[in-house]
């Protein structure tokens, strides 16, 4: 589970400015953290199909945010993907 403290540290690394909480970079970073934690949970709990559905929804949401960011700024997209180690 992503605690508030972990979320703030992840957001701090990817914020554009001090009060930025909704930019695509921040949203992708937070989603990536949640995806990684949920994937670890699912390795131990293989029959947790409800969480698996949530994981798939988060992956789709992250993909749409990345698609939007690539359309707006390919350089920011490439830097974010490289920094997060996605794909």
C-alpha positions as protocol buffer text, in pm:
chain_id: "A"
residue {
  index: 1
  type: UNK
  ca { x: 0 y: 0 z: 0 }
}
residue {
  index: 2
  type: UNK
  ca { x: 132 y: 343 z: -94 }
}
residue {
  index: 3
  type: UNK
  ca { x: 154 y: 551 z: 223 }
}
residue {
  index: 4
  type: UNK
  ca { x: 126 y: 927 z: 223 }
}
residue {
  index: 5
  type: UNK
  ca { x: 494 y: 963 z: 309 }
}
residue {
  index: 6
  type: UNK
  ca { x: 604 y: 742 z: 17 }
}
residue {
  index: 7
  type: UNK
  ca { x: 369 y: 928 z: -215 }
}
residue {
  index: 8
  type: UNK
  ca { x: 515 y: 1265 z: -114 }
}
residue {
  index: 9
  type: UNK
  ca { x: 871 y: 1145 z: -175 }
}
residue {
  index: 10
  type: UNK
  ca { x: 778 y: 1011 z: -519 }
}
residue {
  index: 11
  type: UNK
  ca { x: 594 y: 1332 z: -603 }
}
residue {
  index: 12
  type: UNK
  ca { x: 890 y: 1540 z: -486 }
}
residue {
  index: 13
  type: UNK
  ca { x: 1120 y: 1375 z: -738 }
}
residue {
  index: 14
  type: UNK
  ca { x: 897 y: 1447 z: -1039 }
}
residue {
  index: 15
  type: UNK
  ca { x: 724 y: 1777 z: -958 }
}
residue {
  index: 16
  type: UNK
  ca { x: 757 y: 2070 z: -1197 }
}
residue {
  index: 17
  type: UNK
  ca { x: 721 y: 2318 z: -909 }
}
residue {
  index: 18
  type: UNK
  ca { x: 663 y: 2304 z: -533 }
}
residue {
  index: 19
  type: UNK
  ca { x: 284 y: 2264 z: -542 }
}
residue {
  index: 20
  type: UNK
  ca { x: 260 y: 2041 z: -850 }
}
residue {
  index: 21
  type: UNK
  ca { x: 43 y: 1736 z: -785 }
}
residue {
  index: 22
  type: UNK
  ca { x: -137 y: 1682 z: -1114 }
}
residue {
  index: 23
  type: UNK
  ca { x: 115 y: 1702 z: -1395 }
}
residue {
  index: 24
  type: UNK
  ca { x: 143 y: 1391 z: -1612 }
}
residue {
  index: 25
  type: UNK
  ca { x: 495 y: 1326 z: -1483 }
}
residue {
  index: 26
  type: UNK
  ca { x: 378 y: 1316 z: -1121 }
}
residue {
  index: 27
  type: UNK
  ca { x: 74 y: 1104 z: -1202 }
}
residue {
  index: 28
  type: UNK
  ca { x: 281 y: 851 z: -1396 }
}
residue {
  index: 29
  type: UNK
  ca { x: 539 y: 832 z: -1117 }
}
residue {
  index: 30
  type: UNK
  ca { x: 274 y: 771 z: -848 }
}
residue {
  index: 31
  type: UNK
  ca { x: 96 y: 515 z: -1065 }
}
residue {
  index: 32
  type: UNK
  ca { x: 425 y: 338 z: -1132 }
}
residue {
  index: 33
  type: UNK
  ca { x: 495 y: 314 z: -760 }
}
residue {
  index: 34
  type: UNK
  ca { x: 146 y: 174 z: -694 }
}
residue {
  index: 35
  type: UNK
  ca { x: 183 y: -71 z: -983 }
}
residue {
  index: 36
  type: UNK
  ca { x: 515 y: -200 z: -851 }
}
residue {
  index: 37
  type: UNK
  ca { x: 375 y: -252 z: -501 }
}
residue {
  index: 38
  type: UNK
  ca { x: 62 y: -424 z: -629 }
}
residue {
  index: 39
  type: UNK
  ca { x: 265 y: -649 z: -858 }
}
residue {
  index: 40
  type: UNK
  ca { x: 470 y: -759 z: -557 }
}
residue {
  index: 41
  type: UNK
  ca { x: 147 y: -832 z: -369 }
}
residue {
  index: 42
  type: UNK
  ca { x: 14 y: -1039 z: -657 }
}
residue {
  index: 43
  type: UNK
  ca { x: 329 y: -1252 z: -665 }
}
residue {
  index: 44
  type: UNK
  ca { x: 241 y: -1376 z: -316 }
}
residue {
  index: 45
  type: UNK
  ca { x: -138 y: -1383 z: -367 }
}
residue {
  index: 46
  type: UNK
  ca { x: -191 y: -1539 z: -706 }
}
residue {
  index: 47
  type: UNK
  ca { x: -567 y: -1586 z: -664 }
}
residue {
  index: 48
  type: UNK
  ca { x: -643 y: -1223 z: -577 }
}
residue {
  index: 49
  type: UNK
  ca { x: -833 y: -1147 z: -897 }
}
residue {
  index: 50
  type: UNK
  ca { x: -992 y: -827 z: -769 }
}
residue {
  index: 51
  type: UNK
  ca { x: -652 y: -669 z: -713 }
}
residue {
  index: 52
  type: UNK
  ca { x: -537 y: -798 z: -1051 }
}
residue {
  index: 53
  type: UNK
  ca { x: -822 y: -609 z: -1216 }
}
residue {
  index: 54
  type: UNK
  ca { x: -717 y: -294 z: -1030 }
}
residue {
  index: 55
  type: UNK
  ca { x: -361 y: -346 z: -1148 }
}
residue {
  index: 56
  type: UNK
  ca { x: -474 y: -371 z: -1509 }
}
residue {
  index: 57
  type: UNK
  ca { x: -677 y: -50 z: -1473 }
}
residue {
  index: 58
  type: UNK
  ca { x: -374 y: 130 z: -1328 }
}
residue {
  index: 59
  type: UNK
  ca { x: -151 y: 9 z: -1612 }
}
residue {
  index: 60
  type: UNK
  ca { x: -404 y: 133 z: -1867 }
}
residue {
  index: 61
  type: UNK
  ca { x: -430 y: 468 z: -1689 }
}
residue {
  index: 62
  type: UNK
  ca { x: -50 y: 505 z: -1681 }
}
residue {
  index: 63
  type: UNK
  ca { x: -35 y: 417 z: -2051 }
}
residue {
  index: 64
  type: UNK
  ca { x: -287 y: 689 z: -2136 }
}
residue {
  index: 65
  type: UNK
  ca { x: -95 y: 948 z: -1932 }
}
residue {
  index: 66
  type: UNK
  ca { x: 227 y: 849 z: -2110 }
}
residue {
  index: 67
  type: UNK
  ca { x: 55 y: 870 z: -2448 }
}
residue {
  index: 68
  type: UNK
  ca { x: -67 y: 1222 z: -2365 }
}
residue {
  index: 69
  type: UNK
  ca { x: 279 y: 1328 z: -2247 }
}
residue {
  index: 70
  type: UNK
  ca { x: 442 y: 1188 z: -2561 }
}
residue {
  index: 71
  type: UNK
  ca { x: 197 y: 1385 z: -2775 }
}
residue {
  index: 72
  type: UNK
  ca { x: 268 y: 1708 z: -2585 }
}
residue {
  index: 73
  type: UNK
  ca { x: 643 y: 1673 z: -2530 }
}
residue {
  index: 74
  type: UNK
  ca { x: 843 y: 1377 z: -2656 }
}
residue {
  index: 75
  type: UNK
  ca { x: 1157 y: 1486 z: -2471 }
}
residue {
  index: 76
  type: UNK
  ca { x: 978 y: 1493 z: -2134 }
}
residue {
  index: 77
  type: UNK
  ca { x: 821 y: 1156 z: -2214 }
}
residue {
  index: 78
  type: UNK
  ca { x: 1156 y: 997 z: -2299 }
}
residue {
  index: 79
  type: UNK
  ca { x: 1322 y: 1142 z: -1989 }
}
residue {
  index: 80
  type: UNK
  ca { x: 1042 y: 1018 z: -1764 }
}
residue {
  index: 81
  type: UNK
  ca { x: 1040 y: 668 z: -1913 }
}
residue {
  index: 82
  type: UNK
  ca { x: 1418 y: 648 z: -1874 }
}
residue {
  index: 83
  type: UNK
  ca { x: 1408 y: 776 z: -1515 }
}
residue {
  index: 84
  type: UNK
  ca { x: 1133 y: 531 z: -1413 }
}
residue {
  index: 85
  type: UNK
  ca { x: 1272 y: 238 z: -1612 }
}
residue {
  index: 86
  type: UNK
  ca { x: 944 y: 168 z: -1791 }
}
residue {
  index: 87
  type: UNK
  ca { x: 925 y: -40 z: -2111 }
}
